[in-house]
Structures are given as structure tokens and as C-alpha cells.
Amino acid sequence: MKIAHLKQDVLSYDSWQLAAKLTLLTLLLSPVGDWFIRPFILSLCVIGLLISDLWRSASLWGALALLTGTRVYLDWPLADNHAYLLSYWCLAFALSAWFQNKSILQDNARYLIGLTFAFAAWQKWAAPDYINGVFFLTTFLLDERFENFVVLFSSITFEQIDMARDYLEGDYRFEPAAEQLPFAIPDSFWWLAMVSTVWNLFEQTLIAVAFLVPRHFLLGRLRDAALLIFCFSIYAVVPVVSFGWLLLSMGVAQCDGKSSTLRVWYLFAFLVLIFYYEIPWAELLV
Amino acid sequence: MNAVTYARVFGWLPIFLLFIVVAQHFFLVRTQHLSPWLGGGFGMFASTDVGSSRKIIVTAISKNGEENPITLAGHLEELYQRARGLPSARQLDELAQATWKELERESVEGKEFSLALLRIEVWKTHYNVKSLQPEMAQIVLKIFDFEHKKN
């Protein structure tokens, strides 16, 4: 099969249809809920993908909205933020299908992305321990999901990370901790934390503004590129790839009427995230 | 109202729900010590106040004042995580009741400990800007007396 044919096939999809199918695939690739919810969600996704035109069934999306919403309610308060977003997104599909109105989906996609990033950026701007860099300095040491990444991109060692964890996670209810870490923080590690702090703040603020201002504004025209760069860069490091798939599905839904190549880029990003998810690239390179 | 108006109004329901949940998130962060990472307010990767940087200490106190720290395992573990993320009166009460029942069951099975009170403490860690020196502060302290309530 030639690449040109593939591209043509992707372009032949309606953006509503492509967004629906990517969302159903997201739920299949990263199943959610407990044993009494998950099989129903998975079954609905399989049916939605296999039976033609069911992707625009209000009943299918209504059921998915209800199930994903129930999962958030039952997990309260532990559900991840994208669990809430998934539920809103399924509801947007249901309403769009119910009223047979594509613009409902497009508007919700745009504002859900914009508001998600606006609140994410706001929380960072308002958190003193984020702005002063302490968040990434401690998270890079404590969160084992970043271990290989920081060893790869700074001069810190696995032994130092272990020592830092013992120090930072100790029980200091009655006795104060020693005044310093048991080793000096390498400059390269400090810079990695600071660059991560600034980059995240800048990128998330930019995406929020780009999606919330009118499309004809300069930043409004950059919204798809900004979201794609975010997904390509962040999800290579942050292991919450299902959030990325969800954002890309929303990106596809709101990009209708613009360059058709954008749809191919969104699909390409969706595929790249599968590789990020499955290949422990940082572990292989360390 | 015609169909177009209904679509125009109800079409914004997801956004409306998002605002309601986010408002609730900020309210609970301010009033009930909800971890900023939780509750649908999109505060993940923004604060060091994540569940794992908090500690919950559950202590059983016997009738003669003896204190016995409790290790929460099994089905208590999930309640522990919920209460750690949101140490509200309701979450702590659920954790305390389940722990109390578990301790009563153990005492029926022969472990001698005449339970009188249950104390739950929630601690949060702050890190110094310059040195990253951790410092713990108690954010919640609650005593439960189910024996007295029963009577």
C-alpha cells in the first residue's frame, strides 16, 4: 500500500468519525474502570468500531459517558484528571449525536482542550513550589517513572537517586531532617529541573491561550501546531499516554475545515504515542 | 424552545460540568486539604503536595491508655489512599469505621487489646527551596470513639 493511498484514506474520514474512532481506540488501548465497569466499556468500544455508523450513536456515547462518569464517582477522589476529561468528552459525543450537530463536538473539543490547559497552567502559576523549581527537583528524584530520564539527561546516578529518596521520604514528624541532601545536586540535574519547569509552564499557557482566543488571531492559528508539539515532547517523558490520545482525539475533532494535512499529523502523533507507551526508550539508552 | 435552541443550550453541558468540578476542586483544596493533583482540577504535575508526600498515622488506644500503631493493609489500603488524598471528615470516618471493625474482628480472634479510641493523623511534607530539606506538618488530627457512640 502506498503512503499516498494511506493519506487519501485518512482524508476520506469525516473529522467527527475519525475523532470518534480514535476515542474508542483510546479506551481499548488504555482500559479504564474496575471489573464491573471495564468489560462494558470495552464491549461498547468494540461494537462501536465494528458496526458501521454506530460511532455516531447517541446511545453508545451516552452509555460510555455514564460508565466513565460512574467510574470517576466510584473512585472519588482518586481518579486521574483525564478520567474526568474522558467523561466530558463522551458526553460531548452523545450530545452531538443526539442533536445531529457536529459543531457541538467541535466547540466542546476546542474549549475542553483550552480549559484543561488553562487550569493546568493556572495551578502551576499559583503553586509556589512549582514556580521556584522545587516541584521538578523533588519529583525527578522521587517519582520512579522519571528515573531513567534523569539519569540519561543529567549526571546524577541511580545510587544518588536512592539516597535522595531515603532522605526525602523519611519520617520527620518528631525529628527534623538533616539540613542537606547526602550529596551535592549536580548542575546538570538542576538545569534539567529548571528547563522542565519553564518549558511546561510556557507550553501549557501557550496552548490554553491558543485554544481560547478566536481562530483568526495569530495564536489561534498556531493552536494545532502547539498541541502536536506538546504531545510529541511531553508524552515521550511523562507516562500518561492515554491523556495524550484523548487530547489528540479532541484535536482531530476541532481541526475540521483547516488543512487536511493536520488530520494526518494528528493520526501520526496518535501512532507515535503508541511507540512511546510500549518502548522504554530511556531505559534502553541508559 | 425549539431544537436549535436546545442544542445551543445543552451542547455546552460538558463545559458546564467541567467548571462545576473545577470549582469544587478549588473549594476542597482550600477547605478540606484535597491534594491539588486530585478532584478534576487539572493540578497534576503542579505541586509537591501529592498523595505519596503525605502520611496517615492510625493509632489504636486501649482502655488503659496503651497506644498501638496500626498498619493498614488489604481493603483498608484503598480507604487509606482516599483519606490521604482528601482527609475530609467523611473519608476519615470511613477509614476509622473500617479500621475499628477490623480491630474488633481481630480481638474476637484472640488478640488481646481492649480498644477504646482510634486516632488518625494526616501529615504533609514541605521541601525547603534552597536545600530541599523536608519538613512535616500535621494538617488533620481526629479522635474516634465508636465504643462510646455504641453505648
Contacts between the chains, C-beta under 8 A, distances in Angstrom:
chain1	res1	chain2	res2	distance
A	72	B	40	7.4
A	76	B	82	7.5
A	77	B	28	7.8
A	77	B	34	6.4
A	77	B	38	4.7
A	77	B	39	5.1
A	77	B	82	6.5
A	77	B	85	5.2
A	77	B	86	4.4
A	77	B	91	7.9
A	78	B	38	6.5
A	78	B	81	6.1
A	78	B	82	6.1
A	78	B	85	5.9
A	79	B	38	7.8
A	79	B	40	7.4
A	80	B	44	7.2
A	81	B	37	8.0
A	81	B	40	5.9
A	81	B	41	7.4
A	81	B	42	5.1
A	81	B	43	7.7
A	81	B	44	5.4
A	83	B	40	8.0
A	84	B	18	7.6
A	84	B	21	6.0
A	84	B	40	3.8
A	88	B	14	3.9
A	88	B	15	7.7
A	88	B	17	5.9
A	88	B	18	5.6
A	89	B	14	7.2
A	91	B	13	6.3
A	91	B	14	4.8
A	91	B	17	7.3
A	92	B	14	4.7
A	95	B	7	7.8
A	95	B	10	6.0
A	95	B	11	5.6
A	95	B	13	6.3
A	95	B	14	7.4
A	96	B	11	7.6
A	99	B	3	6.9
A	99	B	6	7.1
A	99	B	7	3.9
A	99	B	10	7.5
A	99	B	11	6.8
A	101	B	7	5.0
A	101	B	11	6.8
A	103	B	11	7.9
A	104	B	7	6.4
A	104	B	11	3.8
A	107	B	11	6.9
A	107	B	12	7.8
A	108	B	11	7.3
A	108	B	12	7.8
A	108	B	14	5.1
A	108	B	15	6.5
A	111	B	15	5.3
A	112	B	14	6.6
A	112	B	15	7.0
A	112	B	18	6.9
A	115	B	15	7.0
A	115	B	18	5.9
A	115	B	19	7.9
A	115	B	22	8.0
A	116	B	42	5.6
A	119	B	22	5.8
A	119	B	41	6.2
A	119	B	42	4.0
A	119	B	43	7.7
A	120	B	42	4.3
A	120	B	43	7.5
A	120	B	44	7.5
A	120	B	45	7.9
A	120	B	46	7.0
A	123	B	36	6.2
A	123	B	41	6.8
A	123	B	42	6.4
A	123	B	43	4.0
A	123	B	46	4.1
A	123	B	47	7.2
A	124	B	45	7.9
A	124	B	46	4.6
A	127	B	36	7.0
A	127	B	43	7.8
A	127	B	46	5.0
A	127	B	47	4.7
A	129	B	47	6.2
A	129	B	48	4.9
A	129	B	49	7.9
A	129	B	126	7.8
A	129	B	127	6.9
A	129	B	129	7.9
A	130	B	46	5.2
A	130	B	47	6.4
A	132	B	129	5.1
A	134	B	48	6.2
A	134	B	127	5.2
A	134	B	129	5.8
A	134	B	132	6.9
A	135	B	45	7.6
A	135	B	46	7.1
A	135	B	47	6.6
A	135	B	48	5.5
A	137	B	127	7.9
A	137	B	132	6.1
A	138	B	48	5.5
A	138	B	127	5.4
A	138	B	132	6.3
A	139	B	45	7.5
A	139	B	48	7.3
A	142	B	52	7.2
A	142	B	53	7.8
A	167	B	134	7.5
A	168	B	125	7.9
A	168	B	127	7.3
A	168	B	132	6.9
A	168	B	134	5.5
A	169	B	134	8.0
A	170	B	134	6.9
A	171	B	55	7.2
A	171	B	136	7.7
A	172	B	125	7.7
A	172	B	134	5.7
A	172	B	135	6.5
A	172	B	136	4.8
A	173	B	55	7.5
A	173	B	57	7.7
A	173	B	123	5.9
A	173	B	136	5.2
A	173	B	138	7.6
A	176	B	133	7.8
A	176	B	135	7.0
A	177	B	133	5.4
A	177	B	134	5.0
A	177	B	135	7.1
A	178	B	133	7.4
A	179	B	131	5.8
A	179	B	133	5.5
A	180	B	131	5.3
A	180	B	133	7.1
A	181	B	131	7.3
A	181	B	132	6.0
A	185	B	132	7.8
A	200	B	45	7.2
A	238	B	45	7.3
